[in-house]
Amino acid sequence: MYKYAFSYAKNKNQKCMEVETATVLWSMLLGSEFPIVHDFITFLQEKRPVKVINRDQWQSFIDFVSSDVSNYDESSACKCILFDNIYIYMG
């Protein structure tokens, strides 16, 4: 279901989804299972690092939230700088 939500929720003529739409979907689809989703949404709302979420970010987000964040290594390769920034934000 998560995989298909991006195409369904974005505007038909756009390649990206508005951040506001993505945050609502993330909260509904993943928020109860992965608590970091709510921290990430707060980060997006407060810092506004991006205006839209592209398909790669959307697809990578499920891997990000389901990973073991206690073993975060800022020097390791990350698919998306946006996800690295949440760790800096959370301090």
trRosetta pair geometry for C-beta under 8 A, 3 or more apart (Angstrom, degrees):
i j d omega theta_ij theta_ji phi_ij phi_ji
1 4 6.3 -72 -156 43 31 100
1 5 6.4 46 151 -45 68 102
1 29 7.0 -163 111 -135 110 119
2 5 5.7 -45 -150 8 33 120
2 29 5.6 130 -97 167 90 143
2 30 7.3 58 -106 -58 129 106
2 62 5.7 101 138 -83 152 137
3 6 7.5 -57 172 12 32 103
3 59 7.3 41 -125 -113 73 88
4 7 6.0 -57 -164 41 58 105
4 8 5.9 53 144 -20 81 114
5 8 5.6 -66 -146 44 33 113
5 9 5.6 16 166 -11 73 119
5 25 5.6 146 158 -166 136 137
5 29 6.5 -80 -50 -65 168 156
6 9 6.4 -69 -139 42 20 98
6 10 6.2 13 170 -18 63 112
6 17 6.2 -119 -150 -34 75 137
6 55 5.8 108 155 -118 153 75
6 58 4.5 95 -93 145 132 163
6 59 7.5 -50 -27 -53 154 75
7 10 6.6 -53 -133 31 23 103
9 17 5.9 38 103 -129 102 131
9 21 5.4 159 158 166 116 123
9 22 7.8 138 112 -79 142 52
9 25 5.9 -60 -76 -65 171 144
10 14 5.6 -125 166 81 108 101
10 15 7.7 -26 160 151 153 10
10 16 6.7 -177 -136 116 133 22
10 17 4.2 -102 -90 -84 95 84
10 18 8.0 151 -125 2 70 66
10 21 7.3 143 -91 104 52 154
11 14 4.3 60 68 14 100 114
14 17 7.6 138 107 -76 123 38
14 52 8.0 -124 167 -145 130 144
15 54 6.7 5 130 -134 93 89
15 55 7.2 -75 172 -18 80 105
16 52 3.7 59 141 155 136 132
16 53 6.2 155 -169 71 91 36
16 54 4.9 -53 -105 -90 96 62
16 55 7.7 -117 -101 -25 54 65
17 21 5.1 -112 174 81 101 123
17 22 5.1 118 109 -58 121 97
17 52 6.3 144 69 -166 35 84
17 53 4.9 -26 64 62 93 93
17 54 7.9 169 19 -89 74 19
17 58 6.8 71 22 -71 130 131
18 21 4.5 90 65 5 89 104
18 22 7.0 -161 92 -6 46 87
18 51 7.7 -50 -138 157 63 69
18 52 6.1 -56 -102 -112 33 76
18 53 7.8 5 94 17 13 85
19 22 5.6 -58 -147 39 34 113
19 23 6.2 33 157 -22 69 105
19 44 5.7 -168 -173 172 124 127
19 48 7.8 156 70 -133 173 70
19 50 6.3 149 -78 96 123 85
19 51 6.3 -120 -18 -178 116 26
19 52 6.4 -121 -40 -100 76 23
19 53 6.1 117 -95 -28 58 95
20 23 6.0 -52 -145 33 28 109
20 24 6.7 28 156 -17 61 105
21 24 6.0 -58 -154 34 31 110
21 25 6.4 24 153 -12 66 110
22 25 5.8 -62 -149 42 31 108
22 26 6.0 32 156 -21 68 108
22 53 4.3 66 -68 13 159 149
22 58 6.9 -124 -126 -99 118 95
23 26 5.6 -50 -140 37 31 112
23 27 6.3 34 158 -20 63 106
23 41 4.6 109 -148 -133 107 103
23 44 6.1 -157 -80 79 122 142
23 45 7.2 73 -117 -55 165 99
24 27 5.9 -58 -152 36 27 111
24 28 6.4 19 155 -12 64 111
25 28 5.8 -60 -144 42 31 107
25 29 5.6 7 167 -2 70 118
26 29 6.3 -64 -128 49 22 96
26 30 5.4 -41 -167 42 62 113
26 31 6.7 95 133 -52 66 87
26 37 5.3 -172 156 -162 104 113
26 40 7.4 -86 151 87 154 120
26 41 6.4 -178 87 -72 128 109
26 61 7.0 -80 -108 154 120 146
27 30 7.5 -58 -92 57 8 71
27 31 4.2 23 -156 -45 50 140
27 37 6.5 160 -94 139 48 122
27 38 7.2 73 -113 -90 90 73
27 41 6.3 32 -65 -71 101 159
28 31 6.8 42 -24 11 13 114
30 33 5.7 -79 -160 51 54 103
30 34 5.1 -20 167 35 97 112
30 37 4.9 159 107 -84 103 151
30 62 7.3 -148 -94 -110 142 74
30 65 5.9 65 168 103 140 162
31 34 7.2 -81 -121 61 17 68
31 35 8.0 52 -170 -110 56 32
31 37 4.7 -128 -99 90 59 139
31 38 6.0 78 -142 -56 99 88
34 37 4.9 95 92 -26 95 103
34 65 4.1 74 154 162 159 114
34 66 6.4 -87 -90 -75 136 57
35 38 6.2 -45 -173 24 56 108
35 39 7.3 51 138 -10 73 102
36 39 5.1 -52 -156 39 54 116
36 40 6.0 56 147 -24 77 103
36 65 5.5 -172 73 -135 110 81
36 69 6.1 128 -78 -31 153 156
36 86 7.8 82 179 151 108 146
37 40 5.7 -58 -150 37 30 112
37 41 6.4 32 152 -20 65 105
37 65 5.6 28 -67 -129 83 143
38 41 5.6 -48 -145 34 33 113
38 42 6.5 36 153 -19 63 103
39 42 5.7 -54 -151 36 31 112
39 43 6.4 36 150 -21 64 106
39 86 6.8 98 124 -171 103 116
39 90 6.4 24 178 -88 133 121
40 43 5.4 -51 -150 34 34 117
40 44 6.5 34 152 -18 65 103
40 65 7.4 -86 -9 -86 148 105
40 86 5.4 -30 -106 -114 80 143
41 44 5.7 -53 -149 36 32 111
41 45 6.3 27 154 -15 65 109
42 45 5.8 -60 -146 40 30 108
42 46 6.0 17 161 -10 68 113
43 46 6.2 -63 -138 43 24 101
43 47 5.7 -15 179 17 65 118
43 49 7.8 -9 147 -2 93 116
43 85 7.4 148 170 117 134 94
43 86 5.2 -125 -21 -117 177 82
43 89 4.8 95 -124 112 115 167
43 90 7.6 -55 -77 -50 125 83
44 47 7.0 -64 -117 54 16 85
44 48 6.9 65 177 -92 52 38
44 49 7.0 -86 -120 29 60 87
44 50 7.4 -44 -136 48 97 86
45 48 7.3 4 -169 -63 17 74
47 85 7.6 -158 113 151 160 126
47 89 6.3 -96 -35 -106 147 132
48 51 7.6 32 -176 -79 92 60
49 82 6.2 160 103 -125 136 86
49 85 5.9 94 -85 112 168 165
50 53 6.9 98 114 -75 137 58
50 57 7.9 -151 107 -113 175 171
50 82 6.3 -22 -22 -106 133 129
53 57 4.9 -125 -163 89 81 129
53 58 5.5 100 144 -61 114 87
53 61 7.9 -1 -163 -42 133 138
54 57 5.1 96 54 11 70 102
54 58 7.0 -129 102 -6 36 92
55 58 5.5 -55 -146 37 33 115
55 59 6.2 26 159 -15 68 107
56 59 6.0 -57 -143 40 28 105
56 60 6.0 22 159 -14 65 113
56 79 7.2 -146 166 159 102 114
56 80 7.2 159 127 -79 99 114
57 60 5.8 -61 -141 43 27 108
57 61 6.3 44 155 -43 63 100
57 80 5.6 105 -111 -121 78 152
57 82 6.2 22 -130 41 121 148
58 61 5.8 -45 -154 10 27 118
59 62 6.9 -51 -172 21 37 105
59 63 7.9 26 141 -4 62 105
60 63 5.6 -59 -162 41 51 112
60 64 6.0 56 143 -27 78 106
60 79 4.5 -149 -129 94 143 140
60 80 5.2 143 99 -15 155 126
60 83 7.1 -111 131 -33 117 140
61 64 5.3 -54 -147 35 35 117
61 65 6.3 23 162 -11 70 105
61 83 7.7 -174 -106 -82 59 116
62 65 6.4 -55 -140 40 28 100
62 66 6.1 11 164 -5 62 117
63 66 6.2 -71 -142 48 24 100
63 67 6.2 36 158 -40 64 107
63 79 7.5 63 73 15 136 141
64 67 6.1 -56 -154 14 24 114
64 80 7.5 -56 -66 47 137 118
64 83 4.7 -124 -124 -129 141 140
68 71 4.9 39 107 17 108 108
69 72 5.4 4 -169 -46 59 110
69 87 7.8 -171 -164 -91 104 104
72 87 5.5 179 162 -109 156 145
73 76 4.2 76 87 -14 108 110
74 84 6.5 94 -139 -152 80 103
74 87 6.5 -153 -85 96 101 145
74 88 8.0 86 -117 -62 133 86
78 81 6.9 123 89 -82 117 36
78 83 5.6 -150 176 75 130 111
78 84 5.1 164 50 -56 161 101
79 83 7.3 42 62 22 77 137
80 83 4.8 83 80 1 98 102
80 84 7.5 -166 102 -5 55 83
81 84 5.2 -49 -154 34 47 117
81 85 6.4 53 149 -28 70 101
82 85 5.8 -53 -156 27 31 116
82 86 7.6 40 149 -28 59 93
83 86 6.0 -37 -161 13 41 113
84 87 6.2 -58 -171 30 44 109
84 88 7.0 38 141 -14 72 105
85 88 5.4 -52 -151 37 46 113
85 89 6.1 50 151 -23 72 105
86 89 5.4 -53 -147 38 34 116
86 90 6.1 28 156 -15 67 108
87 90 5.8 -54 -140 41 31 106
88 91 7.2 24 174 -73 33 51
